[in-house]
Amino acid sequence: TSPEYGFDVNTAAVIRTIHEQSPDIRVGVSKTDGQIGAGDQGLMFGYACRQTDELMPLPIMLAHKLAMRLSEVRKNKELPYLGPDGKTQVTVEYRDGKPVRIDYVVIAASHTQEAVSADGRFTSDEAKRQIIERVVGPVAGNWIDENTKITINGTGQFVVSGPQGDTGLTGRKIIVDTYGGWAVHGGGAFSGKDPTKVDRSAGYMARYIAKNIVGAGLADECLVQLGYCIGLVDPVSVMVNTYGTGKLSDESFSPLVRQVFPLSPKGMIDHLKLREPVYLKTATYGHFGRPEFAWERLDATDELLAKAKQF
């Protein structure tokens, strides 16, 4: 943080209005036998596919890598005028279900007055050229052709940034946190919630399940839906859709998933180590497709293959 960017840790005001969890919710979450009931009702979805090594859709992975590169060239002073606020968007063209090229790249990159044009109205052409050359090229160059369109700071410039320029995003950016719009979303955000809230724990478990199904070679594409009722330990529904790519019928995957994976809130919390301090890193660059997280492990493939023989 820095006063230059309008967000300074030394002057920011923190308003504390924290109170205890509602007793009507707590009675359903905390069980006398040590189990944990779901902290809310809802549907959570997880997805995996073979478009990238991370078993994620290509557009969102490119967008995350562009954001990482923006941060890198700012921190290492390669582009010292960049600020910490920014976001990315990538439109990919597909043919017969396969990605072939990038059609459009959109980048919003905050910056100081140093990168403003001489007339004081726009991000300078030189700054845009440097961002394209040092950020877009290294990350996405293999997917770009002469018809690819790139927009840097579409409103002109991006000097007023951070909390002084716009409200916060917790709970608002649920698609960039997940699959970039490629897969279904149940509507519940991750951030700001402890793992007894199945929006978070079951969202991570659903991704873990889908990734291991694809990683095991049981499907090329997989969507997993888990449904919960507040206060209940077990999911009320388990659905798997492999879009016609599964080695088993979609109906057979549901009992297989129940056999292999712990689906109670406590089971998910313990298996994915969700009581450990892992959440700070999820504030940027998405929650999926990153090997440092437990829900990205491919350690259930052998058991899936062994038990799939029953179906």
C-alpha positions as CSV (number, residue, x, y, z in Angstrom):
1,T,0.0,0.0,0.0
2,S,1.1,3.6,-0.6
3,P,-0.4,7.1,-0.3
4,E,0.5,7.5,-4.0
5,Y,-2.2,4.9,-4.9
6,G,-4.8,6.2,-2.5
7,F,-4.7,3.2,-0.2
8,D,-2.3,3.5,2.7
9,V,-2.2,0.9,5.5
10,N,-1.1,3.6,8.0
11,T,-4.1,5.8,7.4
12,A,-6.9,3.4,6.4
13,A,-9.8,3.2,8.8
14,V,-11.0,-0.2,9.9
15,I,-14.5,-0.4,11.2
16,R,-15.1,-3.5,13.4
17,T,-18.7,-4.7,13.6
18,I,-18.2,-8.4,14.3
19,H,-20.7,-10.4,16.4
20,E,-21.2,-14.0,17.2
21,Q,-22.8,-16.4,14.7
22,S,-26.6,-16.7,15.0
23,P,-27.5,-19.4,17.5
24,D,-30.1,-20.6,14.9
25,I,-27.3,-21.4,12.5
26,R,-24.8,-22.6,15.1
27,V,-27.1,-25.3,16.4
28,G,-27.1,-26.9,13.0
29,V,-23.4,-26.5,12.3
30,S,-22.0,-27.8,15.6
31,K,-23.0,-31.4,16.3
32,T,-22.5,-33.2,19.6
33,D,-20.8,-36.2,17.9
34,G,-18.0,-34.0,16.5
35,Q,-19.6,-33.8,13.0
36,I,-20.3,-30.5,11.3
37,G,-23.6,-29.7,9.6
38,A,-23.6,-27.6,6.5
39,G,-23.6,-23.9,7.3
40,D,-26.0,-23.1,4.6
41,Q,-28.1,-24.5,1.8
42,G,-27.1,-24.3,-1.9
43,L,-25.5,-25.9,-4.9
44,M,-21.8,-25.9,-5.5
45,F,-20.1,-26.7,-8.8
46,G,-16.6,-27.9,-9.8
47,Y,-15.1,-28.3,-13.2
48,A,-12.1,-29.7,-15.1
49,C,-11.1,-30.1,-18.7
50,R,-8.1,-30.9,-20.8
51,Q,-7.6,-27.5,-22.4
52,T,-4.5,-26.7,-20.2
53,D,-1.9,-28.6,-18.1
54,E,-3.8,-27.3,-15.0
55,L,-7.0,-29.0,-16.3
56,M,-8.7,-25.6,-16.5
57,P,-10.3,-23.6,-19.3
58,L,-7.7,-21.8,-21.4
59,P,-9.2,-18.2,-21.3
60,I,-9.2,-17.9,-17.5
61,M,-5.7,-19.4,-17.2
62,L,-4.4,-16.9,-19.7
63,A,-6.2,-14.1,-17.8
64,H,-4.6,-15.1,-14.5
65,K,-1.2,-15.4,-16.0
66,L,-1.5,-11.9,-17.5
67,A,-2.5,-10.6,-14.1
68,M,0.5,-12.3,-12.5
69,R,2.8,-10.9,-15.1
70,L,1.4,-7.4,-14.6
71,S,2.2,-7.7,-10.9
72,E,5.7,-9.1,-11.6
73,V,6.8,-6.2,-13.9
74,R,5.4,-3.7,-11.3
75,K,7.2,-5.3,-8.4
76,N,10.6,-5.8,-10.2
77,K,10.4,-2.2,-11.5
78,E,10.5,-3.3,-15.1
79,L,7.4,-1.1,-15.5
80,P,7.8,1.1,-12.4
81,Y,4.8,3.4,-13.2
82,L,2.3,0.6,-12.8
83,G,0.0,0.5,-9.7
84,P,-1.3,-2.5,-7.8
85,D,-4.9,-2.2,-9.2
86,G,-5.7,-4.0,-12.4
87,K,-7.6,-6.8,-14.1
88,T,-7.5,-8.8,-17.3
89,Q,-9.8,-10.5,-19.8
90,V,-9.1,-12.8,-22.6
91,T,-11.5,-13.9,-25.4
92,V,-10.4,-17.1,-27.1
93,E,-11.7,-18.4,-30.5
94,Y,-12.6,-22.1,-30.6
95,R,-13.1,-24.4,-33.6
96,D,-14.7,-27.8,-33.1
97,G,-14.3,-27.3,-29.4
98,K,-10.6,-26.7,-29.5
99,P,-8.9,-23.3,-28.8
100,V,-7.1,-21.9,-31.8
101,R,-6.3,-18.2,-31.2
102,I,-6.9,-15.2,-29.0
103,D,-9.5,-12.9,-30.5
104,Y,-9.4,-10.1,-27.8
105,V,-7.3,-9.1,-24.8
106,V,-8.5,-6.4,-22.4
107,I,-6.2,-5.1,-19.7
108,A,-7.0,-2.5,-17.0
109,A,-3.7,-1.5,-15.5
110,S,-3.5,1.3,-12.9
111,H,-0.5,3.7,-13.2
112,T,1.0,6.9,-12.0
113,Q,1.0,10.3,-13.8
114,E,4.3,9.3,-15.3
115,A,2.4,7.1,-17.8
116,V,-0.1,9.7,-18.9
117,S,0.1,11.2,-22.4
118,A,1.4,14.7,-22.9
119,D,-2.1,16.2,-23.1
120,G,-3.0,14.6,-19.7
121,R,-5.9,12.7,-21.0
122,F,-4.8,9.1,-21.8
123,T,-2.5,6.3,-20.9
124,S,0.5,7.1,-23.2
125,D,1.1,5.1,-26.3
126,E,4.5,4.2,-25.1
127,A,3.1,2.8,-21.8
128,K,0.6,0.7,-23.8
129,R,3.4,-0.5,-26.1
130,Q,5.5,-1.6,-23.1
131,I,2.6,-3.4,-21.5
132,I,1.9,-5.3,-24.8
133,E,5.5,-6.1,-25.3
134,R,6.4,-7.1,-21.7
135,V,3.2,-8.5,-20.4
136,V,0.9,-9.7,-23.2
137,G,3.7,-11.0,-25.5
138,P,5.5,-13.3,-23.0
139,V,2.2,-14.8,-21.7
140,A,0.0,-15.1,-24.7
141,G,2.2,-14.6,-27.7
142,N,1.7,-18.1,-29.1
143,W,-2.0,-17.5,-29.3
144,I,-1.9,-14.0,-30.9
145,D,-2.1,-13.3,-34.6
146,E,-2.4,-10.3,-36.8
147,N,-6.2,-10.1,-36.2
148,T,-6.0,-10.2,-32.4
149,K,-7.3,-7.0,-30.8
150,I,-5.8,-5.6,-27.6
151,T,-7.2,-2.8,-25.5
152,I,-5.3,-1.2,-22.6
153,N,-7.3,1.0,-20.3
154,G,-10.4,1.4,-22.4
155,T,-11.7,4.5,-20.7
156,G,-8.5,6.4,-21.4
157,Q,-6.3,6.3,-18.3
158,F,-6.3,4.6,-14.9
159,V,-4.7,6.9,-12.3
160,V,-7.5,7.0,-9.7
161,S,-7.5,3.4,-8.5
162,G,-7.9,1.1,-5.6
163,P,-10.6,1.7,-2.9
164,Q,-10.6,5.5,-3.6
165,G,-11.8,4.8,-7.1
166,D,-14.2,2.0,-6.7
167,T,-15.8,-0.2,-4.0
168,G,-14.4,-3.5,-2.8
169,L,-14.9,-6.8,-4.6
170,T,-15.3,-9.4,-1.9
171,G,-18.2,-11.6,-3.0
172,R,-18.6,-9.8,-6.3
173,K,-16.0,-11.4,-8.5
174,I,-17.2,-15.0,-8.3
175,I,-16.5,-15.9,-11.9
176,V,-12.9,-14.8,-12.0
177,D,-12.4,-16.8,-8.8
178,T,-13.6,-19.9,-10.5
179,Y,-13.7,-20.8,-14.2
180,G,-14.1,-17.5,-16.1
181,G,-17.7,-18.2,-17.1
182,W,-16.8,-21.6,-18.8
183,A,-18.6,-23.7,-16.2
184,V,-21.8,-23.4,-14.1
185,H,-21.7,-21.4,-10.9
186,G,-24.0,-21.9,-7.9
187,G,-23.9,-18.2,-7.0
188,G,-22.1,-18.4,-3.6
189,A,-18.8,-16.6,-3.1
190,F,-15.7,-18.1,-1.4
191,S,-14.0,-15.1,0.2
192,G,-14.9,-14.0,3.7
193,K,-16.3,-17.4,4.7
194,D,-15.0,-20.1,7.0
195,P,-14.9,-23.7,5.7
196,T,-18.1,-24.7,7.5
197,K,-19.8,-22.7,4.8
198,V,-20.2,-25.1,2.0
199,D,-20.1,-22.3,-0.6
200,R,-16.3,-22.5,0.1
201,S,-15.6,-26.1,1.2
202,A,-17.9,-27.9,-1.2
203,G,-16.8,-25.5,-4.1
204,Y,-13.2,-26.6,-3.5
205,M,-14.2,-30.3,-3.1
206,A,-16.2,-30.2,-6.3
207,R,-13.2,-28.9,-8.2
208,Y,-11.0,-31.6,-6.5
209,I,-13.4,-34.3,-7.6
210,A,-13.8,-33.1,-11.2
211,K,-10.0,-32.7,-11.6
212,N,-9.3,-36.2,-10.3
213,I,-11.9,-37.7,-12.6
214,V,-10.3,-36.0,-15.6
215,G,-6.8,-36.7,-14.3
216,A,-7.6,-40.4,-14.0
217,G,-8.6,-40.5,-17.7
218,L,-12.2,-41.3,-16.8
219,A,-13.4,-38.2,-18.8
220,D,-12.0,-35.4,-20.9
221,E,-14.4,-32.8,-19.4
222,C,-16.3,-33.0,-16.1
223,L,-18.8,-30.9,-14.1
224,V,-19.6,-31.9,-10.6
225,Q,-22.5,-30.5,-8.6
226,L,-22.9,-30.9,-4.9
227,G,-26.1,-29.9,-3.1
228,Y,-26.4,-29.2,0.6
229,C,-29.1,-28.4,3.2
230,I,-28.3,-26.3,6.3
231,G,-27.7,-28.5,9.3
232,L,-27.3,-31.7,7.4
233,V,-24.0,-33.6,7.3
234,D,-24.3,-35.4,4.0
235,P,-25.1,-33.7,0.6
236,V,-28.6,-33.9,-0.6
237,S,-27.5,-34.4,-4.2
238,V,-24.4,-35.4,-6.2
239,M,-24.5,-35.0,-9.9
240,V,-21.7,-35.5,-12.5
241,N,-21.8,-34.4,-16.2
242,T,-19.0,-35.5,-18.5
243,Y,-20.5,-34.0,-21.6
244,G,-20.4,-37.4,-23.4
245,T,-16.7,-37.9,-22.7
246,G,-16.9,-40.2,-19.7
247,K,-15.7,-43.8,-19.6
248,L,-18.7,-44.5,-17.4
249,S,-22.3,-43.3,-17.6
250,D,-22.9,-40.0,-15.8
251,E,-25.4,-41.8,-13.5
252,S,-22.6,-44.2,-12.5
253,F,-20.3,-41.4,-11.4
254,S,-22.5,-40.2,-8.6
255,P,-22.3,-43.3,-6.4
256,L,-18.6,-43.6,-7.3
257,V,-18.0,-40.1,-6.1
258,R,-19.8,-40.8,-2.8
259,Q,-17.6,-43.9,-2.3
260,V,-14.3,-42.2,-2.9
261,F,-14.6,-38.7,-1.6
262,P,-15.5,-37.4,1.9
263,L,-18.5,-35.1,1.3
264,S,-19.5,-34.1,4.8
265,P,-18.4,-30.6,5.9
266,K,-15.9,-32.1,8.4
267,G,-14.7,-34.6,5.9
268,M,-14.0,-31.9,3.3
269,I,-12.4,-29.6,5.9
270,D,-10.0,-32.4,7.1
271,H,-9.2,-33.8,3.7
272,L,-8.5,-30.5,2.0
273,K,-6.8,-29.0,5.1
274,L,-9.2,-26.1,5.2
275,R,-8.4,-25.1,8.8
276,E,-4.9,-24.2,7.7
277,P,-4.0,-20.6,6.8
278,V,-4.1,-21.0,3.0
279,Y,-6.6,-18.3,2.1
280,L,-4.4,-15.2,1.7
281,K,-3.1,-16.4,-1.7
282,T,-6.6,-16.9,-3.0
283,A,-7.2,-13.1,-2.9
284,T,-5.5,-12.8,-6.3
285,Y,-5.2,-15.0,-9.4
286,G,-8.1,-17.3,-8.8
287,H,-8.7,-20.2,-6.5
288,F,-8.2,-23.0,-9.1
289,G,-5.4,-24.2,-11.4
290,R,-2.8,-23.5,-8.8
291,P,-0.7,-26.5,-7.5
292,E,-0.1,-25.0,-4.1
293,F,-3.6,-25.7,-3.0
294,A,-4.7,-29.0,-1.6
295,W,-7.9,-29.2,-3.7
296,E,-5.6,-29.2,-6.8
297,R,-3.9,-32.5,-5.9
298,L,-4.3,-35.5,-8.2
299,D,-4.1,-38.1,-5.4
300,A,-7.5,-39.8,-5.8
301,T,-6.9,-41.1,-9.3
302,D,-5.8,-44.6,-8.4
303,E,-8.8,-45.1,-6.1
304,L,-11.2,-43.8,-8.7
305,L,-9.8,-46.2,-11.3
306,A,-10.0,-49.2,-8.9
307,K,-13.5,-48.5,-7.8
308,A,-14.8,-47.6,-11.2
309,K,-14.5,-51.2,-12.2
310,Q,-17.6,-51.9,-10.1
311,F,-19.7,-49.8,-12.4
